Amino acid sequence: MAERKRWSKQSRTILDIIYNNEEGLTASEIYDIARETHPNISLGTVYRNLRDLQDVGLIRETTSGGVSVYFKHPFHSAYLECDVCHSVIPVDFMLNIGDIIRSTGHDVKRWDLKLIGTCKECLQKCT
């Protein structure tokens, strides 16, 4: 029988921080927010908890500009990434994944889609 993980208050806080944000957060951003309620939390603790939360499938990690960004949607994800400022924004869209899966015969466990371009703010700065 698999060993059950006991989640600390810090783990629950980190999970809440991720689930209460629509945009992805870096470990440093999560650390800064977590310190508001857990002033003694270390960055190492944040990283350990992020790894544990990923291991059990509660959060997802993607990389943007060489930095890991964490999201609440663990199994199906689509992102817009700015190629200038490297901001990452999760997007919801209607894509008939079922048709794709049926036509290919794949046993899909999860999917990711990253759309890379220039965000509105960076476009405005360029003009």
Backbone as a printed PyTorch tensor [residue, N CA C, xyz], in Angstrom:
tensor([[[  0.8510,  -1.1800,   0.0000],
         [  0.0000,   0.0000,   0.0000],
         [  0.8940,   1.2390,   0.0000]],

        [[  0.5470,   2.2330,  -0.8090],
         [  1.3600,   3.4460,  -0.9290],
         [  1.2960,   4.2630,   0.3540]],

        [[  2.4220,   4.8640,   0.6680],
         [  2.5020,   5.6970,   1.8550],
         [  1.7650,   7.0100,   1.6050]],

        [[  0.9470,   7.4320,   2.5690],
         [  0.2080,   8.6860,   2.4380],
         [  1.0760,   9.8370,   2.9070]],

        [[  1.0150,  10.9150,   2.1790],
         [  1.7950,  12.1090,   2.5060],
         [  0.9990,  12.9640,   3.4770]],

        [[  1.6670,  13.4140,   4.5310],
         [  1.0490,  14.3670,   5.4480],
         [  1.4410,  15.7590,   4.9840]],

        [[  0.4510,  16.5790,   4.7520],
         [  0.7070,  17.9220,   4.2480],
         [  0.7920,  18.9050,   5.4040]],

        [[  1.8540,  19.6690,   5.4240],
         [  2.0590,  20.6780,   6.4660],
         [  1.2320,  21.9210,   6.1560]],

        [[  1.1670,  22.8240,   7.1260],
         [  0.4950,  24.1100,   6.9010],
         [  1.1810,  24.8660,   5.7710]],

        [[  2.4970,  24.7400,   5.6960],
         [  3.2430,  25.4160,   4.6400],
         [  2.8800,  24.8400,   3.2700]],

        [[  2.7350,  23.5300,   3.1800],
         [  2.3320,  22.8900,   1.9190],
         [  0.9680,  23.3870,   1.4790]],

        [[  0.0370,  23.4230,   2.4240],
         [ -1.3130,  23.8810,   2.0970],
         [ -1.3040,  25.3470,   1.6920]],

        [[ -0.4730,  26.1470,   2.3580],
         [ -0.3660,  27.5650,   2.0000],
         [  0.1530,  27.7160,   0.5760]],

        [[  1.1920,  26.9770,   0.2290],
         [  1.7680,  27.0480,  -1.1210],
         [  0.7380,  26.6200,  -2.1580]],

        [[  0.0120,  25.5450,  -1.8910],
         [ -1.0230,  25.0960,  -2.8160],
         [ -2.1130,  26.1590,  -2.9570]],

        [[ -2.5360,  26.7550,  -1.8470],
         [ -3.5480,  27.8180,  -1.8920],
         [ -3.0670,  29.0130,  -2.7080]],

        [[ -1.8180,  29.3830,  -2.5430],
         [ -1.2600,  30.5160,  -3.2940],
         [ -1.3600,  30.2360,  -4.7910]],

        [[ -0.9790,  29.0480,  -5.1990],
         [ -1.0190,  28.6950,  -6.6220],
         [ -2.4560,  28.6490,  -7.1230]],

        [[ -3.3510,  28.0480,  -6.3500],
         [ -4.7350,  27.9020,  -6.7890],
         [ -5.5140,  29.2100,  -6.7390]],

        [[ -5.0350,  30.1980,  -6.0170],
         [ -5.7100,  31.4960,  -5.9450],
         [ -5.1480,  32.5100,  -6.9250]],

        [[ -4.2660,  32.0930,  -7.8020],
         [ -3.6950,  32.9740,  -8.8170],
         [ -4.0050,  32.4130, -10.1880]],

        [[ -4.5170,  33.2680, -11.0590],
         [ -4.8480,  32.8420, -12.4190],
         [ -3.6000,  32.6760, -13.2720]],

        [[ -2.5820,  33.4920, -13.0110],
         [ -1.3540,  33.4130, -13.7890],
         [ -0.3460,  32.5390, -13.0560]],

        [[  0.5960,  32.0110, -13.7860],
         [  1.6370,  31.1980, -13.1750],
         [  2.5360,  32.0300, -12.2780]],

        [[  3.1070,  31.3940, -11.2870],
         [  4.0040,  32.0600, -10.3410],
         [  5.3410,  31.3370, -10.2990]],

        [[  6.4060,  32.0990, -10.1160],
         [  7.7240,  31.5010,  -9.9180],
         [  7.8560,  31.0910,  -8.4540]],

        [[  8.8520,  30.2890,  -8.1510],
         [  9.0930,  29.8910,  -6.7590],
         [  9.3710,  31.1190,  -5.8970]],

        [[ 10.0910,  32.0920,  -6.4250],
         [ 10.3870,  33.3130,  -5.6620],
         [  9.1210,  34.1000,  -5.3570]],

        [[  8.2080,  34.1700,  -6.3230],
         [  6.9400,  34.8730,  -6.0840],
         [  6.1080,  34.1390,  -5.0410]],

        [[  6.0750,  32.8170,  -5.1300],
         [  5.3500,  32.0160,  -4.1420],
         [  5.9670,  32.2140,  -2.7640]],

        [[  7.2830,  32.2140,  -2.7020],
         [  8.0150,  32.4320,  -1.4510],
         [  7.6420,  33.7820,  -0.8320]],

        [[  7.6390,  34.8430,  -1.6390],
         [  7.3020,  36.1780,  -1.1270],
         [  5.8890,  36.2270,  -0.5610]],

        [[  4.9440,  35.5980,  -1.2430],
         [  3.5590,  35.5850,  -0.7650],
         [  3.4410,  34.7210,   0.4890]],

        [[  4.0890,  33.5720,   0.5060],
         [  4.0160,  32.6590,   1.6560],
         [  4.5860,  33.2960,   2.9180]],

        [[  5.5830,  34.1530,   2.7710],
         [  6.2000,  34.7950,   3.9430],
         [  5.2370,  35.7170,   4.6720]],

        [[  4.1600,  36.1400,   4.0080],
         [  3.1640,  36.9810,   4.6720],
         [  2.4940,  36.2320,   5.8190]],

        [[  2.2770,  34.9320,   5.6550],
         [  1.6430,  34.1380,   6.7110],
         [  2.6140,  33.2060,   7.4270]],

        [[  3.7410,  32.9210,   6.7890],
         [  4.7720,  32.0520,   7.3720],
         [  6.1210,  32.7630,   7.2560]],

        [[  6.3820,  33.7380,   8.1260],
         [  7.5990,  34.5500,   7.9840],
         [  8.9020,  33.7590,   8.0690]],

        [[  8.8800,  32.5780,   8.6580],
         [ 10.1070,  31.7910,   8.8000],
         [ 10.3000,  30.7430,   7.7040]],

        [[  9.4110,  30.7100,   6.7220],
         [  9.5430,  29.7290,   5.6430],
         [ 10.8000,  30.0390,   4.8320]],

        [[ 11.4760,  28.9990,   4.3850],
         [ 12.6830,  29.2020,   3.5710],
         [ 12.3640,  28.9270,   2.1020]],

        [[ 13.1930,  29.4630,   1.2300],
         [ 13.0240,  29.2130,  -0.1970],
         [ 13.2030,  27.7230,  -0.4970]],

        [[ 14.0940,  27.0670,   0.2300],
         [ 14.2840,  25.6270,   0.0650],
         [ 13.0180,  24.8470,   0.3890]],

        [[ 12.3010,  25.2690,   1.4300],
         [ 11.0360,  24.6330,   1.7940],
         [ 10.0160,  24.8070,   0.6780]],

        [[  9.9910,  25.9920,   0.0840],
         [  9.0700,  26.2390,  -1.0300],
         [  9.3890,  25.2840,  -2.1750]],

        [[ 10.6540,  25.1720,  -2.5470],
         [ 11.0410,  24.2760,  -3.6390],
         [ 10.6980,  22.8180,  -3.3310]],

        [[ 10.9480,  22.3750,  -2.1090],
         [ 10.6280,  20.9880,  -1.7290],
         [  9.1280,  20.7280,  -1.8500]],

        [[  8.3410,  21.6850,  -1.3610],
         [  6.8910,  21.5210,  -1.4230],
         [  6.3800,  21.5780,  -2.8570]],

        [[  6.9670,  22.4270,  -3.6780],
         [  6.5700,  22.4770,  -5.0870],
         [  6.8300,  21.1300,  -5.7620]],

        [[  7.9780,  20.5390,  -5.4800],
         [  8.3070,  19.2230,  -6.0440],
         [  7.2980,  18.1740,  -5.5660]],

        [[  6.9920,  18.1840,  -4.2590],
         [  6.0410,  17.2130,  -3.7140],
         [  4.6490,  17.3950,  -4.3210]],

        [[  4.2180,  18.6470,  -4.4780],
         [  2.9000,  18.9200,  -5.0590],
         [  2.8390,  18.4820,  -6.5250]],

        [[  3.9440,  18.6260,  -7.2280],
         [  4.0130,  18.1290,  -8.6130],
         [  3.9720,  16.6090,  -8.6430]],

        [[  4.7060,  15.9800,  -7.7320],
         [  4.7920,  14.5200,  -7.7020],
         [  3.4290,  13.8610,  -7.5300]],

        [[  2.5300,  14.5060,  -6.7830],
         [  1.1980,  13.9300,  -6.5760],
         [  0.1820,  14.4810,  -7.5730]],

        [[  0.6230,  15.3220,  -8.5060],
         [ -0.2440,  15.7930,  -9.5760],
         [ -1.1580,  16.9450,  -9.2320]],

        [[ -0.8440,  17.7050,  -8.1790],
         [ -1.7030,  18.8270,  -7.8050],
         [ -1.3580,  20.1250,  -8.5270]],

        [[ -0.1360,  20.2530,  -9.0030],
         [  0.2760,  21.4520,  -9.7340],
         [  1.1030,  21.0420, -10.9460]],

        [[  1.3060,  22.0130, -11.8500],
         [  2.1350,  21.8000, -13.0450],
         [  3.2220,  22.8340, -13.1100]],

        [[  4.2940,  22.4570, -13.7340],
         [  5.4250,  23.3600, -13.9320],
         [  5.6890,  23.4930, -15.4270]],

        [[  5.9540,  24.7160, -15.8570],
         [  6.4260,  24.9460, -17.2150],
         [  7.5970,  25.9090, -17.1060]],

        [[  8.3910,  25.9930, -18.1440],
         [  9.5550,  26.8740, -18.1180],
         [  9.3480,  28.0170, -19.0930]],

        [[  9.6350,  29.2240, -18.6210],
         [  9.5210,  30.4200, -19.4510],
         [ 10.7600,  31.2690, -19.2440]],

        [[ 11.4870,  31.5320, -20.2990],
         [ 12.6980,  32.3410, -20.1710],
         [ 13.7130,  31.7210, -19.2360]],

        [[ 13.7360,  30.3900, -19.1610],
         [ 14.6810,  29.6950, -18.2980],
         [ 14.2690,  29.6350, -16.8370]],

        [[ 13.0540,  30.0980, -16.5140],
         [ 12.5680,  30.1170, -15.1350],
         [ 11.3390,  29.2190, -15.0350]],

        [[ 11.2660,  28.4120, -13.9860],
         [ 10.0990,  27.5600, -13.7710],
         [  8.9320,  28.3910, -13.2730]],

        [[  7.7610,  28.1180, -13.8370],
         [  6.5240,  28.7900, -13.4590],
         [  5.5300,  27.6970, -13.0990]],

        [[  4.7780,  27.9040, -12.0080],
         [  3.8880,  26.8720, -11.4760],
         [  2.4320,  27.2810, -11.6440]],

        [[  1.6010,  26.3120, -12.0340],
         [  0.1880,  26.5230, -12.3140],
         [ -0.6650,  25.5220, -11.5620]],

        [[ -1.9480,  25.8480, -11.4470],
         [ -2.8850,  24.9710, -10.7530],
         [ -3.4870,  23.8940, -11.6380]],

        [[ -3.3970,  24.0080, -12.9390],
         [ -4.0400,  23.0450, -13.8270],
         [ -3.0670,  21.9130, -14.1500]],

        [[ -3.2060,  20.7730, -13.4950],
         [ -2.1720,  19.7540, -13.6200],
         [ -2.2070,  18.8800, -14.8740]],

        [[ -3.3400,  18.6900, -15.4990],
         [ -3.3890,  17.6680, -16.5370],
         [ -3.5150,  18.2080, -17.9580]],

        [[ -4.1950,  19.2990, -18.1290],
         [ -4.3940,  19.8730, -19.4560],
         [ -4.0440,  21.3440, -19.3600]],

        [[ -3.1360,  21.8030, -20.1940],
         [ -2.6990,  23.1800, -20.0470],
         [ -2.3860,  23.8120, -21.3870]],

        [[ -2.7140,  25.0910, -21.4670],
         [ -2.3640,  25.8950, -22.6320],
         [ -1.8930,  27.2400, -22.1070]],

        [[ -0.8300,  27.7540, -22.7030],
         [ -0.2250,  28.9880, -22.2220],
         [  0.0850,  29.9150, -23.3840]],

        [[  0.0300,  31.2170, -23.1020],
         [  0.5800,  32.2320, -23.9890],
         [  1.8600,  32.7060, -23.3280]],

        [[  2.9620,  32.6800, -24.0550],
         [  4.2340,  33.1510, -23.5030],
         [  4.7440,  34.2990, -24.3550]],

        [[  5.1050,  35.4080, -23.6970],
         [  5.6720,  36.5530, -24.4030],
         [  7.1500,  36.2870, -24.6700]],

        [[  7.5560,  36.4810, -25.9240],
         [  8.9550,  36.2400, -26.2750],
         [  9.8610,  37.4150, -25.9230]],

        [[  9.2790,  38.4910, -25.3810],
         [ 10.0730,  39.6480, -24.9690],
         [ 10.2560,  39.6490, -23.4490]],

        [[  9.1370,  39.7200, -22.6990],
         [  9.2240,  39.8110, -21.2280],
         [  9.0960,  38.4470, -20.5520]],

        [[  8.7610,  37.4050, -21.3010],
         [  8.6270,  36.0260, -20.8140],
         [  7.4870,  35.8410, -19.8200]],

        [[  6.4840,  36.7450, -19.8470],
         [  5.3050,  36.5160, -19.0220],
         [  4.5750,  35.2900, -19.5600]],

        [[  3.9300,  34.5640, -18.6620],
         [  3.1990,  33.3590, -19.0470],
         [  1.7820,  33.4880, -18.5210]],

        [[  0.8140,  33.3170, -19.4160],
         [ -0.5950,  33.4440, -19.0460],
         [ -1.3110,  32.1640, -19.4770]],

        [[ -1.9830,  31.4820, -18.5300],
         [ -2.7550,  30.3050, -18.9320],
         [ -3.9740,  30.7500, -19.7320]],

        [[ -4.3740,  29.9620, -20.6990],
         [ -5.5440,  30.2990, -21.5000],
         [ -6.5070,  29.1240, -21.5200]],

        [[ -7.7850,  29.4510, -21.5650],
         [ -8.8320,  28.4600, -21.7420],
         [ -9.3190,  28.5800, -23.1730]],

        [[ -9.4440,  27.5120, -23.8450],
         [ -9.9850,  27.5610, -25.1910],
         [-10.6820,  26.2440, -25.4800]],

        [[-11.5660,  26.2970, -26.4290],
         [-12.3020,  25.0960, -26.7970],
         [-11.5430,  24.3900, -27.9190]],

        [[-10.9840,  23.2840, -27.6200],
         [-10.2710,  22.4810, -28.5960],
         [-10.8070,  21.0640, -28.4560]],

        [[-11.2560,  20.5030, -29.5190],
         [-11.8490,  19.1850, -29.4230],
         [-10.7580,  18.1180, -29.3670]],

        [[-10.1740,  17.9990, -28.1940],
         [ -9.1110,  17.0240, -27.9640],
         [ -9.6240,  15.6000, -28.1960]],

        [[-10.8870,  15.3740, -27.8450],
         [-11.4620,  14.0390, -28.0210],
         [-11.3770,  13.5590, -29.4560]],

        [[-11.6550,  14.4420, -30.4160],
         [-11.5690,  14.0630, -31.8300],
         [-10.1390,  13.7090, -32.2180]],

        [[ -9.1840,  14.4910, -31.7220],
         [ -7.7770,  14.2350, -32.0320],
         [ -7.3520,  12.8800, -31.4620]],

        [[ -7.7380,  12.6270, -30.2220],
         [ -7.3660,  11.3690, -29.5680],
         [ -7.9770,  10.1850, -30.3150]],

        [[ -9.2710,  10.2880, -30.6480],
         [ -9.9410,   9.1850, -31.3550],
         [ -9.3050,   8.9310, -32.7200]],

        [[ -8.9460,   9.9970, -33.4340],
         [ -8.4090,   9.8120, -34.7850],
         [ -6.9950,   9.2230, -34.7830]],

        [[ -6.2350,   9.4590, -33.7120],
         [ -4.8620,   8.9450, -33.6610],
         [ -4.7510,   7.6330, -32.9050]],

        [[ -5.7320,   7.3480, -32.0340],
         [ -5.6840,   6.1360, -31.2400],
         [ -4.7280,   6.2030, -30.0620]],

        [[ -4.2080,   7.3890, -29.7540],
         [ -3.2730,   7.5390, -28.6330],
         [ -3.9960,   7.4210, -27.2890]],

        [[ -3.2890,   6.9280, -26.2950],
         [ -3.7620,   6.9210, -24.9160],
         [ -3.1480,   8.1490, -24.2470]],

        [[ -3.8360,   9.2810, -24.3210],
         [ -3.2960,  10.5580, -23.8460],
         [ -3.4870,  10.6720, -22.3380]],

        [[ -2.3960,  10.9400, -21.6320],
         [ -2.4330,  11.1150, -20.1790],
         [ -2.6080,  12.5850, -19.7980]],

        [[ -1.9850,  13.4540, -20.5730],
         [ -2.0990,  14.8960, -20.3490],
         [ -1.6350,  15.5810, -21.6220]],

        [[ -1.9260,  16.8720, -21.7350],
         [ -1.4410,  17.6130, -22.8960],
         [ -1.0280,  19.0120, -22.4930]],

        [[ -0.1090,  19.5790, -23.2700],
         [  0.3990,  20.9340, -23.0690],
         [  0.4130,  21.6300, -24.4210]],

        [[  0.1560,  22.9170, -24.4000],
         [  0.2530,  23.7320, -25.6000],
         [  0.8260,  25.0720, -25.1840]],

        [[  1.9080,  25.4780, -25.8210],
         [  2.5180,  26.7690, -25.5180],
         [  2.4980,  27.6050, -26.7910]],

        [[  1.8270,  28.7570, -26.7320],
         [  1.7730,  29.6980, -27.8410],
         [  2.7480,  30.8210, -27.5330]],

        [[  3.7370,  31.0240, -28.3910],
         [  4.7800,  32.0100, -28.1250],
         [  4.6300,  33.1680, -29.0950]],

        [[  4.6210,  34.3770, -28.5410],
         [  4.5020,  35.6000, -29.3310],
         [  4.8400,  36.7830, -28.4570]],

        [[  4.3650,  37.9610, -28.8210],
         [  4.6530,  39.1720, -28.0580],
         [  3.3670,  39.6690, -27.4080]],

        [[  3.4110,  39.9200, -26.0940],
         [  2.2270,  40.3640, -25.3620],
         [  1.8740,  41.8090, -25.7240]],

        [[  0.6510,  42.2000, -25.3900],
         [  0.1440,  43.5270, -25.7130],
         [  1.0080,  44.6300, -25.1100]],

        [[  1.4370,  44.4490, -23.8590],
         [  2.2520,  45.4670, -23.1920],
         [  3.5850,  45.6710, -23.9070]],

        [[  4.2250,  44.5810, -24.2930],
         [  5.5110,  44.6890, -24.9960],
         [  5.3250,  45.2720, -26.3910]],

        [[  4.2210,  44.9330, -27.0560],
         [  3.9440,  45.5160, -28.3690],
         [  3.7690,  47.0260, -28.2650]],

        [[  3.0830,  47.4760, -27.1990],
         [  2.8710,  48.9160, -27.0070],
         [  4.1840,  49.6380, -26.7340]],

        [[  5.0970,  48.9850, -26.0310],
         [  6.4040,  49.5890, -25.7540],
         [  7.2270,  49.7430, -27.0250]],

        [[  7.0080,  48.8420, -27.9800],
         [  7.7850,  48.8590, -29.2260],
         [  7.3060,  49.9200, -30.2080]],

        [[  6.0970,  50.4410, -30.0020],
         [  5.5700,  51.4290, -30.9620],
         [  5.7520,  52.8450, -30.4920]]])
